[in-house]
């Protein structure tokens, strides 16, 4: 009997060991594939020249529509080296917590509105800055209206949503990231450490992967002229109240603006980002890690970023410590803008901008809480 018992135990241990090894091999394969996918997403921002000094009496140069050819000498991007062994995801994925190495971070989120058949860089339809304060645990989002008129650090002026396309066309690959980051940094007076750019197909894939999102629509919406990819328009509507949205529905909700304005759309974009974050938390970080290659594979070709491997893991670990209800939300809205003439759109009042930024970064007391 004892021999039989030992054989049963030994057999059980063997089976468990085989399963464990198979799981480890699968996770290892997933990480290797995920690293290949992530490598395809990482871009190194180009080095762009300092601001061009012009005659102050001369009329301003409007450069948002004048991209010009890439420089005669192509911008050579340095090869992104593979992560060190001790910093690689495979070495740290099972760590209980990875402390955020930076006390403060500002990340620029950009959403492009390129249609499927369009080639080359396009305008950024969504512009959101995320501020992270590690020691206080504060996370804030600031939406910037796409038509805000700004001066580009390299000279000229135009809508802020054209900065990425101008940079890519003038300075080559990586120039869009560099000019978008420097333009937003100059506007807000804060450093922009990283950027993430995603087109709307990638946005839909994220929502498909997590099985949809729940959004609480504050009031009924009716848009009689929502633009489609084939340059037509359709009627769309949303009832007020909590509702489940698939990827197509969520994208329409985030993009519709004819029922109110671009400022209303900015609030909806923040709502959708919050819903995605909450859904990922609800599904559990472990589930995300054990199927990581599913996510990176689906997003490959739709996302660009300059966040390195280690920082990705640090941010994922930090995200486990925060709750979506505690994320503060701000926006440059209609109460803080100045209408411009001469073909320009609108700028932001300097005093109002300073107040918004100081609250956004936690330097001033804020009453924001998701509105």
C-alpha positions in Angstrom: 0.0 0.0 0.0 2.8 2.4 0.9 4.5 1.7 -2.5 1.3 2.4 -4.3 0.8 5.6 -2.4 4.3 6.7 -3.2 3.8 6.0 -6.9 0.6 8.0 -6.9 2.3 10.9 -5.2 5.3 10.7 -7.5 2.9 10.6 -10.5 1.0 13.6 -9.3 4.3 15.5 -8.7 5.5 14.6 -12.2 2.2 15.8 -13.8 2.3 19.0 -11.8 5.9 19.6 -12.8 5.2 19.0 -16.5 2.3 21.5 -16.3 4.4 24.0 -14.5 7.2 23.7 -17.1 4.7 24.0 -19.9 3.3 27.2 -18.3 6.7 28.7 -17.9 7.6 27.8 -21.5 4.4 29.5 -22.7 5.0 32.6 -20.6 8.6 32.7 -21.9 7.4 32.5 -25.5 4.8 35.1 -24.8 7.4 37.5 -23.4 9.8 36.9 -26.3 7.0 37.6 -28.8 5.8 40.6 -26.7 9.3 42.1 -26.8 9.4 41.8 -30.6 6.1 43.5 -30.8 7.1 46.2 -28.4 10.4 46.8 -30.3 8.2 47.6 -33.3 6.3 50.2 -31.3 9.3 52.1 -29.8 10.5 55.2 -31.6 13.3 57.5 -30.7 12.3 61.2 -30.9 14.5 63.1 -33.3 16.7 66.0 -32.3 15.0 69.2 -33.6 16.7 72.6 -33.9 16.0 75.4 -31.5 13.5 78.1 -32.2 14.2 80.2 -35.3 14.8 83.8 -34.4 12.9 86.0 -36.8 12.3 89.8 -37.2 9.7 90.7 -34.5 8.2 93.2 -36.8 7.5 90.7 -39.5 4.1 89.0 -39.8 3.9 85.6 -38.1 4.6 82.5 -40.2 1.7 80.1 -40.3 3.4 76.8 -40.8 0.7 74.3 -40.0 -0.1 73.6 -43.6 3.4 74.1 -45.0 5.1 70.9 -44.1 7.9 71.0 -46.6 10.1 68.1 -47.7 12.2 66.1 -45.2 15.7 67.5 -44.6 18.3 66.7 -47.3 20.3 64.8 -44.8 18.0 62.2 -43.2 17.7 62.1 -39.5 19.5 59.0 -38.4 17.7 57.3 -35.5 19.9 55.5 -33.0 19.1 51.8 -32.6 17.2 51.0 -29.5 19.4 48.6 -27.5 17.8 45.5 -25.9 17.1 45.8 -22.2 19.7 44.6 -19.8 19.2 41.2 -18.4 18.3 42.4 -14.9 15.9 45.0 -16.2 14.1 42.8 -18.8 10.4 41.9 -18.3 11.3 38.2 -18.1 13.5 38.9 -15.1 11.0 41.2 -13.3 7.5 40.1 -14.4 6.9 38.1 -11.2 8.0 40.8 -8.9 5.3 41.7 -6.4 5.9 45.5 -7.0 8.3 47.6 -9.0 8.8 51.0 -7.6 8.4 53.9 -10.0 11.9 55.2 -10.4 10.9 58.8 -11.2 9.1 60.9 -8.6 7.1 62.8 -11.3 6.3 62.0 -14.8 4.4 63.7 -17.6 3.2 61.5 -20.5 1.6 62.9 -23.7 -1.2 60.8 -25.2 -2.0 61.4 -28.8 -4.8 59.9 -30.9 -4.7 60.2 -34.7 -7.7 60.4 -36.9 -6.1 58.8 -40.0 -8.5 57.0 -42.3 -7.5 53.4 -43.4 -6.4 54.5 -46.8 -4.4 57.5 -45.7 -0.6 57.2 -45.7 1.9 59.4 -43.8 1.6 61.4 -40.6 -1.7 63.0 -39.8 -3.1 65.4 -37.3 -3.7 64.3 -33.7 -7.4 64.4 -33.0 -7.0 63.7 -29.2 -4.3 65.3 -27.0 -4.2 64.4 -23.3 -1.3 64.9 -20.9 -1.1 62.5 -17.9 0.8 63.7 -14.7 2.0 61.1 -12.2 3.3 62.0 -8.8 4.8 58.9 -7.3 5.1 60.0 -3.6 1.6 61.4 -3.3 0.0 58.8 -5.6 -1.7 61.6 -7.5 -2.6 61.0 -11.1 -4.1 63.8 -13.3 -5.3 64.2 -16.9 -5.3 67.4 -18.8 -7.1 67.6 -22.2 -5.9 70.1 -24.7 -8.3 71.2 -27.5 -7.0 70.1 -30.9 -7.6 73.6 -32.5 -5.7 75.5 -29.9 -3.5 78.1 -31.7 0.2 77.8 -30.6 3.7 78.8 -31.5 5.9 75.9 -32.5 9.3 75.8 -30.9 11.0 75.5 -34.3 9.3 78.6 -35.6 5.9 79.4 -37.1 2.5 78.9 -35.5 -0.7 77.0 -36.1 -3.1 74.5 -34.5 -1.5 72.3 -31.9 -2.9 69.2 -33.5 -0.7 69.8 -36.6 2.6 69.6 -34.6 3.1 65.9 -35.0 2.6 65.9 -38.7 4.8 68.9 -39.2 7.6 67.3 -37.2 7.5 64.1 -39.1 7.5 65.8 -42.5 10.2 68.4 -41.6 12.6 66.3 -39.6 11.9 62.7 -40.6 11.0 59.7 -38.5 10.8 60.7 -34.8 10.4 64.3 -35.6 6.7 64.2 -35.0 7.2 62.9 -31.4 9.9 65.5 -30.8 7.9 68.5 -32.0 4.6 67.4 -30.4 6.4 66.9 -27.0 8.3 70.2 -27.2 5.2 72.1 -28.4 3.1 70.9 -25.5 6.0 71.4 -23.1 6.4 75.0 -24.2 2.7 75.6 -23.9 2.3 74.2 -20.4 5.7 75.1 -19.0 6.4 71.6 -17.8 8.6 68.8 -19.2 7.1 66.1 -21.3 8.9 62.9 -20.5 7.3 60.4 -22.8 4.6 60.1 -25.5 2.2 57.4 -26.7 0.5 57.7 -30.1 -2.3 55.4 -31.1 -4.6 55.6 -34.1 -8.2 54.9 -33.8 -8.0 51.3 -35.2 -5.6 50.6 -32.3 -8.0 52.2 -29.9 -10.8 49.9 -31.1 -8.5 46.8 -30.8 -7.8 47.6 -27.1 -11.5 47.8 -26.3 -12.1 44.6 -28.3 -9.4 42.8 -26.3 -10.8 43.8 -22.9 -14.4 42.9 -24.0 -15.9 46.4 -24.1 -16.2 49.1 -21.5 -18.9 50.6 -19.4 -19.5 54.4 -19.7 -21.9 56.6 -17.7 -23.3 59.0 -20.3 -24.2 62.2 -18.4 -26.8 63.4 -20.9 -28.4 62.3 -24.1 -26.4 63.0 -27.3 -27.6 63.3 -30.9 -25.2 63.9 -33.7 -26.9 64.2 -37.1 -23.6 64.4 -39.1 -21.0 62.0 -37.6 -18.2 61.5 -40.2 -17.4 58.1 -41.5 -14.2 56.7 -43.0 -15.7 56.9 -46.5 -16.2 60.7 -46.1 -20.0 60.4 -45.6 -22.0 61.2 -42.5 -24.4 59.2 -40.4 -26.8 59.9 -37.5 -25.7 58.7 -34.1 -27.3 59.0 -30.6 -26.6 58.0 -27.1 -29.2 57.8 -24.3 -28.2 59.1 -20.9 -27.1 56.7 -18.2 -24.7 53.8 -17.7 -24.3 51.5 -20.7 -21.9 48.9 -22.2 -20.1 49.9 -25.3 -18.2 47.8 -27.9 -15.2 49.3 -29.7 -17.1 50.9 -32.5 -19.6 52.5 -30.2 -17.0 53.7 -27.8 -15.0 55.3 -30.7 -18.1 57.1 -31.9 -18.8 58.3 -28.3 -15.2 59.6 -28.0 -15.2 61.4 -31.4 -18.7 62.8 -31.8 -18.9 66.6 -31.3 -21.8 68.1 -33.3 -24.1 67.7 -30.3 -22.0 70.1 -28.3 -18.4 71.0 -29.1 -14.8 69.9 -29.2 -14.7 70.8 -25.5 -17.5 68.3 -24.8 -15.6 65.7 -26.9 -12.5 66.2 -24.7 -14.5 65.2 -21.7 -15.8 62.2 -23.4 -12.3 61.1 -24.4 -11.3 61.3 -20.8 -14.3 59.3 -19.8 -13.4 56.5 -22.3 -9.8 56.5 -21.1 -11.0 56.1 -17.5 -13.3 53.3 -18.6 -10.5 51.4 -20.3 -8.3 51.8 -17.3 -11.0 50.5 -14.9 -11.8 47.6 -17.2 -8.1 46.5 -17.3 -8.0 46.7 -13.5 -11.2 44.7 -13.1 -9.8 42.0 -15.3 -6.6 41.7 -13.1 -3.0 42.5 -13.9 -2.0 38.8 -13.8 -4.4 38.0 -16.6 -2.9 40.8 -18.6 0.7 39.4 -18.1 -0.1 35.8 -18.9 -1.6 36.9 -22.3 0.7 39.8 -22.9 1.6 38.7 -26.5 -2.1 38.8 -27.4 -2.2 42.5 -26.5 1.1 43.5 -28.0 0.5 41.5 -31.2 -2.9 43.2 -31.7 -1.5 46.7 -31.1 1.6 46.3 -33.2 1.4 48.7 -36.1 -1.1 50.9 -34.3 0.9 52.3 -31.4 4.2 54.3 -31.2 5.9 55.3 -28.0 9.3 56.2 -26.5 8.6 54.5 -23.2 11.3 51.9 -22.5 10.7 48.4 -21.2 11.6 49.1 -17.7 9.4 52.2 -17.5 6.5 50.2 -18.9 6.8 47.7 -16.1 7.1 50.4 -13.5 4.0 52.2 -14.8 2.1 48.9 -14.8 3.1 48.2 -11.2 2.2 51.8 -10.2 -1.2 51.5 -11.9 -2.2 48.6 -9.5 -2.0 51.1 -6.6 -4.4 53.7 -7.9 -8.2 53.8 -8.3 -9.9 55.4 -11.3 -12.1 57.4 -9.0 -9.1 59.1 -7.6 -7.7 60.3 -11.0 -8.2 64.1 -11.3 -9.4 65.5 -14.6 -8.7 68.9 -16.1 -9.2 70.6 -19.5 -8.5 73.8 -21.3 -12.1 74.6 -22.0 -14.3 77.4 -23.3 -14.0 79.4 -20.1 -10.2 79.9 -20.5 -9.8 80.7 -24.2 -9.5 83.9 -26.3 -10.9 84.0 -29.8 -8.4 85.1 -32.5 -8.8 86.8 -35.8 -7.1 86.6 -39.2 -7.7 82.9 -39.9 -6.4 81.7 -36.5 -8.7 79.8 -34.1 -8.3 80.6 -30.4 -5.5 80.8 -27.8 -5.6 80.2 -24.0 -5.6 83.0 -21.5 -2.1 83.0 -19.8 -3.4 83.5 -16.3 -6.1 80.8 -16.7 -3.5 78.4 -18.1 -1.1 78.9 -15.2 -4.0 78.2 -12.8 -5.0 75.0 -14.7 -1.4 73.7 -14.9 -0.7 74.4 -11.2 -3.7 72.4 -10.2 -3.0 69.7 -12.7 0.6 69.2 -11.4 -0.6 69.4 -7.7 1.1 72.8 -7.0 -2.2 74.4 -6.1 -5.2 73.1 -4.2 -7.7 71.6 -6.7 -11.4 70.9 -6.5 -11.3 68.6 -9.6 -12.7 65.1 -9.2 -13.6 63.8 -12.6 -15.9 66.5 -13.9 
